[in-house]
């Protein structure tokens, strides 16, 4: 059975399912880094105050959402009034952690859901872990399990800034930022390794070279490395047999097709020129298609019957053809979904299709913004040649 697919209500990118806590499935946007939590998916209370209609619908059930503030206005979130799903924009989960003092906000809510910022959780008992040689296989454990932070939904500030690092005249590009946490310690170290230690790690690459930065409260450490093929390592240590197969791509692994890039660009340029030439030729041969019908309809949100039928009109030509339908509305702070049908007046054969229209605008921080469009275009391909005399039925199924 295929998993249900949701799209981001803000940028329309696909949402990916993650399980940050047992039994809690959240949907993370691959485009804008927003995240959709299910009802009862937060381990901390979240009561929205002063809720107003949101400018988008719930990705899960397509019902209207509402926007409100919580924790004395410290955070703004969106909640679905039907299924209870909660939407956080990028970075809002970090704000919720700071306001509640709870690092892992995903989980089942406590029975007492009174909203009050919780006191920051006490850190786990630190265990200096210089492991004994006699027991190299026994990890040093803290009094309680150390749970790494929820990095999959965290907003990465470095992603937008695209920082670089320079060493010996070589410029390294930012690759990733993470927050690793020490959960167990094996063997001996030249420093005191403590369970619960956390650091901010940043990796910079200029293949085949890698530059890593480790930041803690005490110091910042830089490490330089170079990607080496497994066969070279195997030969250097005179190991028997051959190395295991590579899995995935290393952060600083050079592009094996880099030397062929110029030739590939040449092939791409020629192919693009051929495609553009073919398009221009077909466009010129097709000419400017005639307009078959133009009409206007008035539809009110409160109407019980919203179906509209045009007069019978004719599509010219005796073969299968493409039909372009242009929708133009006067929506203002509204959205509507229009279901359409192109119907053969002789056979009653119908081609059904539809399109969503929405237009919202306003001011934020002194700057104007707008979202959506009052207009839409629908391409109906390969209308059968028998359908030369047609009627078009327009049925707005929803207008809010």
N, C-alpha and C positions, 0 to 999 in steps of 0.2 A: 504494500500500500504506500503510495507516494505521500510525503509530508506536505501539508498545506502551505502554500506560498503566499507571503504578504509583501506588499510594497510600502516603501517609506511614504508617509503622508506629506512630508516636506519636499524631498528631492526626487521622489518616485524611484529611487534605487531599490534593488531587492533587499529584503531583510533576511539575516542569517540567524538560525536558532542556536542559542548557547544555554548551558546549564550551569550557572555560577553557584548554585546551591542544590542539594538533593531534591528532586521533584519540582524545581522551579525552572521553567523554560522561558527565557527572555528572547526577544527578537532584536538583533543589533543591525543598524543600517550600515551597509558597506560604503555609502557615499558620504553622508554628513555626520556619521557617528552617533546619531540619536539612538535611543533604546526604548523598546516597548515591554513593560512589565505586566504580567497577568494579574488579575484580581487576587488578592491575598498572596502576592509574590514578594512583598516587602516585609522585612523583619522589623521595620520601624514604622510608627504611625505616620500617616500623611493625610491631614484633613484640610481640604481646600476651602479658603474663605474668599467671599466676593466673587464667586464663579460667574463667568460670562461665556457665551457661545464661542467656541474656537473657530478658526478659519479653515478647519479641515475635519474630515471624518475619521473614525476609528479604523485603523488598518485591518483589525481582526473581524469586526462585524459590520463595518460600513455605516454605523450609526453616528449621529452627531456627538462631538466631544465638547467638553467645557474646560475653560482655562481659569485657574485660580491660584492664590498664593497660600503658602503655609509657613509655619515657624516665624510668625510676626513679619511676614513679607520677605523673609530671607531667601525664599526659593519660589519659583513659578513652575507649575506643571500642568499637564492636561490629562483629564480623566474621562473615560467613556461612561455615559449615563446608563448604557444598556448592559455591557458585559463587564464593566469595572476595570478595564485595562487602563494602564497609566503610561503616558508618553513623557520622556525626558529628552530635552535637546542635549546636544553635545556639551559636556562639562557640568550639567546640572546634578549628575550623580555625585560628582566630587563635592559640590556644594552641600548636598544632603548628608554626605559623610561628615563634613566639617560641622554642620549644625547639630547632628545627633551624637557625634563622637563614636559612631559605629562604622568600622571599616568595611565589613561585609553586610551591606544593606539588603542583599537578596536573601530570602528565606521566608519561613512561615511566620505570620505575625503573632505576637504574644496575646494572651487572652485580654489583658488590660490594654486597650488601644488609646488611652488618654494621651494626647499629644503633649509632650514635654521634652525639651532637649535633654538627652541622656548625658550623664557625666562620661568623659572619655574613659574608655576601658583601660584598666591597668595593664601594663605590658606583662607578658609572660615572664616567669622567673628566669633570669639569665643564668646559664650554666657554663662557666668557663670550661672549655672542652679541649684540653691538651691530652689527647687520647693516649692510653698506655700501649707500649709495644706488645705487651702480653695479650692484649685484647684488641687487635686491629679491626675485628669485624663487628664490634659492639658500638653502636652510635651513641653519642651523648644526647640525651633527651631532656627537653624542658618539662616543667611540671604540667603543662598543658600543650596540646598540639599547636604548632605555629601554622597559621593559615595565610598563604600569600594573598596580596591584594587582588581585587578583581580587575586585572589589566585588560581583559577583552573588551570591556565597555568604557574604559577610562579614556578621557580626552588627552591626546599626546600633544603638548604645546610645541614640541620640536617639529611636528609634521608640517605645520603651517609656516614656521620660520625658516625651515631648510637650512640649518646652520652648517658651517664647514669648519674643518680643522686643517692647519698647515704644519708640516714637519719636513725639514730639510728641503724646502722648496716644492714639496709635493702637496697638492690640495686634495683633501679627502672630503667626500660628500657624505651627509648624514644618512645612515641606513636604518637604525632603529633605536628606540629608547625603552627601557624596561626597569622594573623594580624587583630584583631577585631578593629572596629572603632565605636565610640559613635555617634549615629544618633539622639537620643532623650533621654530625662531624665524624669523619673516619680518619685514622692515622695521625701523624704528627705534622705540625705547621711551624714556620718560623715566627708566627705571631699567635696570640691567644684568640682562637676562634670560638665564638659564642653563639649558641642556638638563639635565634630570634634577630640576629644582626640583619639589617637591610641596607641596601645601597641603591643609588640611582646609576644605572649603566647606560652609556651611549656608545654606539658603534659607528665609526666612519670608515668608508671604503674608497679605495682607488685601485681596483683589481690590477694585479693580484695582491695588493697590500691592504692591511687592515689596521686600524687604529682604534683602541678601546679606551674609554674613560670611565672610571669607577669613583663615585663621589659618596663619601660618608660624612658624618658630623665632624670627624677628626681630621680627614685628609682627602686629597684627590690624587688618584694614581692613574697614570697613562701606560698602556701596553701596546707595543707594535708587533705586528705579525705579517706573515706572507703565506699565501695559499700555495700549497705544494700538492702535486698529483699523488694519489695513493701509491702508484708504482714506484715513485722516487723514494718514498718512505720505506717501502718494502725492500728495495735494493740497498738503501743506506744501512739498514740493520741486518742485511743478509738473511731475511726471513724465508722459510721454505714456502713453496707454493705461490699463490697469487693473492692479492688483497681482495676482500669482499666487494661486491658491486656497490657503486655509489648510489645513494638514495637522495633524491632532491638536488638542490643547487646550493653550493656554499656561498656565504655572504660576499666573499671577495673572490669567488671563482671567475676567471676570465671567460669571456664569451668565446666558445670554440669556433663560432662562425664569424668572428670579428674580421678576419682577413678577407672574407667573402662579401663583406658589407657593401663595398663599392659596386661590385657586380650585381648584387641584389637590388641596389638602388637604380641601376641602369635598367634592369628588367622591369622594375616597378614603374619607372618613367615611361618606358615604351608601352607597357600594358595600359597605363592611365591615358596616354595619348590616344590609343586605339579605342578605349571605352568612350572617351569624350567625343572623338570623331563619329563613332557610331551613334551616340546620343544626338549629336547635332544633326546628323543625316536623317535619323528617324523623326526628330522634331520638325525638321523642314518638310519631310514627306507627309507628316500628319497634318500640317497646317494648323490653323486656329479653329478648334471645334466650335460649332454653333451652340447657342444657349437654347435649351429645350423648354425650360419652364422657370418662371420667377413668380413668387407669391409671398404674402405676408399673413401671419396668424397672430391673434391675441390670446394669450393663455394666462389665467390668474391662478395664484397658488391655492386659493380656496375652492376652485371649481371641482366638482365631482367627476365630470366628464371632460377629459382633456384631449380626446382624439380629434384630429383634423385631417380631412381628405382633400387633396387638390382636385382641380379639374383634370379631365383626361388630357394627356399630352403625348406627343409622338417623339420617339428617338429615331433620328434618321439613320440610314444605312441598312444593308441587307445581310450583315454578318455580326458575329459577336463583337462587342465593343466595350470599352471602359467608360464608366459614368462617374463624373465628379460632382459631389453634392457639397455646396457651400452653405454653412449655417451662420447666421448673423443675428445677434440678440441685443437687447438693451439691459442685460443683467447688471445690477449694481449692488455689491455686498451680498451676492446670492450665487447659488449654483443650481444647475438643472441637468438632468440626464434625459436625452431625447432619443426615443426608439423610433426607427423609421423602417418602412417597408416599400420596396419598389415592386409593384404588382402588375402583372400582365392582365389587361382589361378583358382579353378574350378567353384566357385559360385559367385565370385566378391564381396562377403560379406567382409566388412571392419570394423576394430576396430580402431578408431581414438583416438589419444592422443598426448601429446606434453610436452616439458620441456624447461625451460629457462636456458641459460648458460651465465655467465659473469665472468670476471676477471680483476681487477684493482689493481695497486700497486704503491708505491712511497715512498717518505721520508717526514717526518713531524717532525720538531724540532730535526733533527739528528737521528731519529729512523725510521726504515723501517716499512711499513704497507702493508697489502694486504686485498682485499675484494672479496668475491665470489669464484668461482671455475671453472676450465676449464672442469670439469667432472660432470656427472650427471647419476643417475640410475632411470629407470622407471620400475615399476612392473605392468604387465598387467595380471589381475586375470582371471581365468576361461575361457581360450581360448577354444572354442567349439571343440569337438573331430573331427568334419568333417574338420576342418581347419588344416589338417596335411601337406598340401603343400601350402606354402604361399609366397607372395612377400611383401617386405617392401618398402614403398615410403617415402622418407625423403624430406620435403619441408621447408627450412628455410624461414619463412615469413618476417623476418627482421634481418639485420645484421649491427650493427653500431659500 
